[in-house]
Amino acid sequence: MRDQAAALLAWYDIHARDMPWRTPPAARKAGVLPDPYAVWLSEVMLQQTTVAAVRGYHAKFLEIWPTVTDLAAADDADVMAAWAGLGYYARARNLLKCARVVVAEHGGRFPETRDALLSLPGIGPYTAAAVAAIAFDSPETVVDGNVERVMARFYDVHTPLPAAKPELTALARAMTPQYRPGDYAQAVMDLGATICTPRSPACGICPLRDPCAARIAGTAAELPKKTPKKKTPTRFGIAYVARRADGAWLLETRPESGLLGGMLGWPGSAWSDAPDPAPPLQADWHVLDAQARHTFTHFHLRLTIMLAHVAQDAAPERGQFMPLRPAALPTVMRKVYDLAAVTLRDG
């Protein structure tokens, strides 16, 4: 496997993607080490999120909170507002928890080993391995969707995912070198992202082309195989959007646990097959003729939007009236705002 690792590293030295949190291979070989804080932040943000979406958020976080100590001291609401739109909001809550433990228990320095990193809040096996390898050059096995695809094709593995995960992880571990493991981990991911792509893999220019078993067998395009997904269910809900005479909007902070935990949002019903009305105050509510639609990991959501102009002395049972920064809303709540704002402004 040394020949394959060497070939992949030689390719990476020339073709490594430019990432704001990444130390280029030439600089790394010259002794420039990555910032573990920037690496950790990128890995948390990249969970189920594209590189293109993360770039701006990563830069914004580093500008506002340039060190883990700065982040640990941040106000929770400010961090949640800065995260708005990136999705999977439990990551933001865990980000703060982790930063505070790193500062309180590790003197503001990230642990260097996978096992020690696993002890931190919000860090699972993948993130621990990625930070250990990329930030500290530990020979850990880093396996994401790109790596699984590369391994499935290189070894012509036809067991469908997710059942194939243990086998693909073991194969990836066998290929991980002791030499430059951090660059190697990023090289495999880059290979999957740019050449060994889900559709139309560019086998002709792949540095692992010759020994690739799936290329030889002619099966590369059909791998990795996946178990068919179950149909995604649809849930429904009601969002109540009220605007006071002075221009303030009725908002509430969602419970810490559950979807969008700790985020600002519109008061509303539970999300279910048949939601019960739950108006936060007595008002002349009327229904907007458009629904807000959003898809979470495990379900689609359709929100009926109820609108009301209310008096200055309106007293809600839930939430509070406040000025609104739409950018601080999570995406689904911003969709509600976008649909409701014109009507309420003009009404």
C-alpha positions as CSV (number, residue, x, y, z in Angstrom):
1,M,0.0,0.0,0.0
2,R,3.0,2.3,0.3
3,D,3.1,2.8,-3.5
4,Q,-0.6,3.9,-3.6
5,A,-0.1,6.3,-0.7
6,A,3.0,7.8,-2.3
7,A,1.2,8.2,-5.6
8,L,-1.7,9.9,-4.0
9,L,0.5,12.2,-2.0
10,A,2.5,13.2,-5.1
11,W,-0.8,14.0,-6.8
12,Y,-2.0,16.0,-3.8
13,D,1.2,18.1,-3.7
14,I,0.2,19.4,-7.1
15,H,-3.6,19.4,-7.0
16,A,-4.6,20.0,-3.4
17,R,-7.7,22.1,-3.1
18,D,-7.3,25.6,-1.7
19,M,-9.2,25.7,1.6
20,P,-9.0,28.7,4.0
21,W,-8.5,26.3,7.0
22,R,-5.9,24.2,5.2
23,T,-2.1,24.5,5.3
24,P,-0.9,23.8,1.7
25,P,1.3,20.8,1.3
26,A,4.4,22.8,0.4
27,A,4.0,25.0,3.5
28,R,3.4,22.0,5.7
29,K,6.5,20.2,4.4
30,A,8.4,23.4,5.3
31,G,7.2,23.1,8.9
32,V,4.1,25.3,8.9
33,L,1.5,23.6,11.0
34,P,-2.3,24.1,10.8
35,D,-4.2,26.0,13.5
36,P,-6.0,23.2,15.4
37,Y,-8.8,25.6,16.3
38,A,-9.4,26.5,12.6
39,V,-9.3,22.8,11.6
40,W,-11.7,21.8,14.4
41,L,-14.1,24.6,13.4
42,S,-14.0,23.6,9.8
43,E,-14.7,19.9,10.6
44,V,-17.7,20.8,12.7
45,M,-19.1,23.1,10.1
46,L,-18.5,20.6,7.3
47,Q,-20.6,17.9,8.8
48,Q,-23.4,17.3,6.3
49,T,-22.6,20.7,4.7
50,T,-20.8,21.6,1.5
51,V,-17.4,23.3,1.3
52,A,-19.0,26.2,-0.7
53,A,-21.5,26.8,2.1
54,V,-18.9,26.7,4.9
55,R,-16.3,29.0,3.5
56,G,-18.1,32.2,4.4
57,Y,-19.2,31.0,7.8
58,H,-15.7,29.8,8.7
59,A,-14.2,33.2,7.8
60,K,-16.9,35.1,9.7
61,F,-16.4,33.0,12.9
62,L,-12.6,33.5,12.8
63,E,-13.0,37.2,12.3
64,I,-15.4,37.5,15.3
65,W,-13.8,34.9,17.5
66,P,-10.2,34.4,16.3
67,T,-9.2,31.9,19.0
68,V,-11.0,29.1,20.9
69,T,-10.7,31.3,24.0
70,D,-12.6,34.1,22.3
71,L,-15.3,31.6,21.2
72,A,-15.6,30.1,24.7
73,A,-16.3,33.6,26.1
74,A,-18.9,34.4,23.5
75,D,-22.6,35.0,24.2
76,D,-24.7,32.0,23.2
77,A,-27.2,34.1,21.3
78,D,-24.4,35.7,19.3
79,V,-23.0,32.4,18.3
80,M,-26.4,31.0,17.4
81,A,-27.1,34.1,15.3
82,A,-23.8,33.8,13.5
83,W,-24.5,30.2,12.7
84,A,-28.0,30.9,11.4
85,G,-28.5,29.5,7.9
86,L,-25.8,26.8,8.2
87,G,-28.3,24.2,9.6
88,Y,-28.0,21.3,12.0
89,Y,-28.0,23.8,14.9
90,A,-27.0,21.2,17.5
91,R,-23.5,21.7,16.1
92,A,-23.5,25.3,17.2
93,R,-24.5,24.4,20.7
94,N,-21.8,21.7,20.8
95,L,-19.3,24.1,19.4
96,L,-19.7,26.4,22.4
97,K,-19.6,23.5,24.9
98,C,-16.5,22.1,23.3
99,A,-14.7,25.5,23.2
100,R,-15.5,26.1,26.9
101,V,-14.1,22.6,27.9
102,V,-10.9,23.2,25.9
103,V,-10.4,26.5,27.7
104,A,-11.4,25.3,31.2
105,E,-9.8,21.9,31.2
106,H,-7.0,22.1,28.6
107,G,-5.7,25.7,28.9
108,G,-7.1,26.7,25.6
109,R,-5.1,24.0,23.7
110,F,-6.8,21.2,21.8
111,P,-5.7,17.7,22.8
112,E,-3.5,16.1,20.2
113,T,-4.7,12.5,20.3
114,R,-7.9,10.9,18.9
115,D,-8.9,9.4,22.3
116,A,-8.4,12.7,24.1
117,L,-10.3,14.6,21.4
118,L,-13.2,12.1,21.8
119,S,-13.6,13.2,25.4
120,L,-14.7,16.6,24.3
121,P,-18.4,17.6,23.8
122,G,-19.7,17.2,20.3
123,I,-16.7,15.4,18.9
124,G,-17.4,12.0,17.5
125,P,-15.0,9.4,16.0
126,Y,-14.8,11.1,12.6
127,T,-14.1,14.6,13.9
128,A,-11.6,13.3,16.4
129,A,-9.7,11.3,13.7
130,A,-9.8,14.3,11.3
131,V,-8.5,16.8,13.8
132,A,-5.8,14.4,15.1
133,A,-4.6,13.7,11.6
134,I,-4.9,17.1,9.9
135,A,-3.9,19.3,12.8
136,F,-1.4,17.0,14.5
137,D,-0.3,14.6,11.8
138,S,-1.4,11.6,13.8
139,P,-1.8,8.5,11.6
140,E,-5.6,8.2,12.1
141,T,-8.0,6.9,9.6
142,V,-10.4,9.6,8.4
143,V,-13.4,8.3,6.6
144,D,-16.1,10.5,5.1
145,G,-18.4,9.9,2.1
146,N,-15.6,10.7,-0.4
147,V,-13.2,8.2,1.3
148,E,-15.9,5.5,1.3
149,R,-16.4,6.0,-2.4
150,V,-12.7,5.8,-3.2
151,M,-12.3,2.6,-1.1
152,A,-15.4,1.0,-2.6
153,R,-14.0,1.5,-6.1
154,F,-10.4,0.8,-5.4
155,Y,-11.2,-2.6,-3.9
156,D,-14.4,-3.2,-6.0
157,V,-16.6,-3.6,-2.9
158,H,-20.2,-4.3,-3.8
159,T,-21.7,-4.5,-0.3
160,P,-24.1,-1.7,-0.1
161,L,-23.8,1.2,2.3
162,P,-24.4,1.7,5.2
163,A,-23.6,-2.0,5.8
164,A,-20.3,-1.7,4.1
165,K,-19.0,1.0,6.4
166,P,-16.9,-1.2,8.7
167,E,-15.3,-3.0,5.7
168,L,-14.5,0.3,4.0
169,T,-13.1,1.8,7.2
170,A,-10.8,-1.2,7.6
171,L,-9.6,-0.9,4.0
172,A,-8.9,2.8,4.5
173,R,-7.0,2.1,7.7
174,A,-4.8,-0.4,5.8
175,M,-3.9,2.3,3.3
176,T,-3.2,5.1,5.8
177,P,0.6,5.7,5.9
178,Q,2.7,6.7,8.9
179,Y,4.4,9.3,6.6
180,R,2.4,12.6,6.2
181,P,-0.9,11.1,7.5
182,G,-2.5,14.6,7.7
183,D,-1.8,15.4,4.1
184,Y,-2.8,11.8,3.1
185,A,-6.2,12.1,4.8
186,Q,-6.9,15.3,2.9
187,A,-5.6,13.8,-0.3
188,V,-8.1,10.9,-0.3
189,M,-11.0,13.3,0.4
190,D,-9.8,15.6,-2.4
191,L,-9.6,12.7,-4.7
192,G,-13.2,11.7,-4.0
193,A,-14.4,15.3,-4.3
194,T,-12.6,16.1,-7.6
195,I,-11.8,12.9,-9.6
196,C,-13.5,9.9,-8.0
197,T,-16.8,11.7,-8.1
198,P,-20.2,10.1,-7.5
199,R,-21.1,10.4,-11.2
200,S,-18.8,10.1,-14.2
201,P,-15.5,9.5,-12.3
202,A,-12.5,10.7,-14.2
203,C,-10.6,7.4,-14.1
204,G,-8.2,8.4,-16.9
205,I,-6.5,11.1,-14.7
206,C,-6.7,9.3,-11.3
207,P,-3.4,8.7,-9.6
208,L,-4.7,5.3,-8.4
209,R,-6.0,4.4,-11.8
210,D,-3.8,1.3,-12.6
211,P,-4.4,-0.8,-9.5
212,C,-8.1,0.3,-9.1
213,A,-10.1,-3.0,-9.0
214,A,-13.4,-1.4,-10.0
215,R,-11.8,0.4,-13.0
216,I,-10.4,-3.0,-14.1
217,A,-13.7,-4.7,-13.6
218,G,-15.7,-1.9,-15.3
219,T,-17.8,-1.3,-12.2
220,A,-16.5,2.1,-11.0
221,A,-19.6,4.1,-12.1
222,E,-22.0,1.8,-10.1
223,L,-20.1,2.0,-6.8
224,P,-20.6,2.4,-3.9
225,K,-23.9,0.6,-3.9
226,K,-26.4,1.9,-1.4
227,T,-29.4,0.4,0.3
228,P,-32.6,2.2,-1.0
229,K,-33.8,4.9,1.4
230,K,-37.2,4.9,2.9
231,K,-39.6,7.5,1.6
232,T,-39.1,10.8,3.5
233,P,-42.3,11.6,5.5
234,T,-43.9,15.1,5.5
235,R,-44.9,16.9,8.7
236,F,-47.0,20.0,9.0
237,G,-47.0,23.0,11.4
238,I,-48.3,26.5,11.9
239,A,-46.1,29.6,12.3
240,Y,-47.6,32.7,13.9
241,V,-46.1,35.9,12.6
242,A,-47.3,39.0,14.5
243,R,-46.0,42.6,14.0
244,R,-46.7,45.3,16.5
245,A,-47.6,48.9,15.7
246,D,-44.0,50.1,16.4
247,G,-42.5,47.5,14.0
248,A,-41.4,44.9,16.5
249,W,-42.0,41.2,15.7
250,L,-43.1,38.5,18.0
251,L,-40.4,35.9,18.4
252,E,-39.4,33.2,20.8
253,T,-36.3,31.3,21.6
254,R,-36.8,27.6,20.9
255,P,-36.1,25.0,23.6
256,E,-32.5,24.0,23.9
257,S,-33.2,20.4,22.9
258,G,-34.6,19.3,19.6
259,L,-34.4,20.8,16.1
260,L,-33.3,24.4,16.0
261,G,-32.6,24.3,19.7
262,G,-31.7,27.7,21.2
263,M,-32.5,29.5,18.0
264,L,-34.9,32.4,17.5
265,G,-38.1,31.6,15.7
266,W,-41.8,32.3,15.2
267,P,-44.2,30.9,17.9
268,G,-46.0,28.0,16.4
269,S,-47.5,24.6,16.8
270,A,-45.8,21.2,17.1
271,W,-44.7,19.7,13.8
272,S,-46.9,16.6,13.2
273,D,-49.3,15.0,10.8
274,A,-52.2,17.1,12.0
275,P,-50.9,20.1,14.1
276,D,-53.2,21.7,16.7
277,P,-53.5,25.5,16.5
278,A,-51.4,27.2,19.2
279,P,-51.7,31.0,18.8
280,P,-49.4,32.9,21.1
281,L,-51.9,35.7,21.7
282,Q,-55.4,36.8,20.8
283,A,-55.4,38.6,17.5
284,D,-57.2,38.8,14.2
285,W,-55.1,36.1,12.5
286,H,-55.5,35.4,8.8
287,V,-53.8,32.7,6.7
288,L,-51.2,33.5,4.1
289,D,-51.9,31.9,0.8
290,A,-48.4,30.4,0.6
291,Q,-46.7,27.7,2.7
292,A,-43.1,27.8,3.9
293,R,-41.4,24.5,2.8
294,H,-38.2,23.1,4.1
295,T,-36.5,19.7,4.2
296,F,-34.7,18.4,7.3
297,T,-32.6,15.3,7.3
298,H,-35.5,12.9,8.1
299,F,-38.6,14.8,7.0
300,H,-40.1,17.5,4.9
301,L,-41.8,20.3,6.6
302,R,-44.8,22.4,5.4
303,L,-45.6,25.4,7.5
304,T,-49.0,27.3,7.3
305,I,-48.3,30.9,8.1
306,M,-50.8,32.9,10.2
307,L,-50.4,36.7,10.1
308,A,-51.6,39.5,12.3
309,H,-51.0,43.2,13.0
310,V,-51.4,43.8,16.7
311,A,-51.7,46.8,19.0
312,Q,-48.8,48.3,20.9
313,D,-50.1,46.9,24.2
314,A,-50.5,43.4,22.9
315,A,-49.6,40.9,25.6
316,P,-48.4,37.5,24.2
317,E,-48.6,34.3,26.2
318,R,-45.4,33.1,24.5
319,G,-42.4,34.9,23.2
320,Q,-41.7,38.6,23.2
321,F,-41.7,41.5,20.8
322,M,-38.3,42.7,19.5
323,P,-36.5,44.2,16.6
324,L,-35.7,41.6,14.0
325,R,-32.5,40.8,12.1
326,P,-33.7,38.3,9.5
327,A,-30.1,37.0,9.0
328,A,-30.2,35.8,12.6
329,L,-33.1,33.4,11.9
330,P,-32.5,29.8,10.9
331,T,-33.3,29.0,7.3
332,V,-36.8,27.6,7.8
333,M,-37.8,30.7,9.9
334,R,-36.3,33.0,7.4
335,K,-38.4,31.4,4.7
336,V,-41.5,32.2,6.8
337,Y,-40.3,35.8,7.1
338,D,-39.6,36.2,3.4
339,L,-43.2,35.1,2.7
340,A,-44.9,37.1,5.4
341,A,-42.8,40.3,5.5
342,V,-44.2,41.9,2.4
343,T,-47.8,41.3,3.5
344,L,-47.2,42.7,7.0
345,R,-45.2,45.7,5.8
346,D,-47.9,46.6,3.3
347,G,-50.9,45.7,5.3
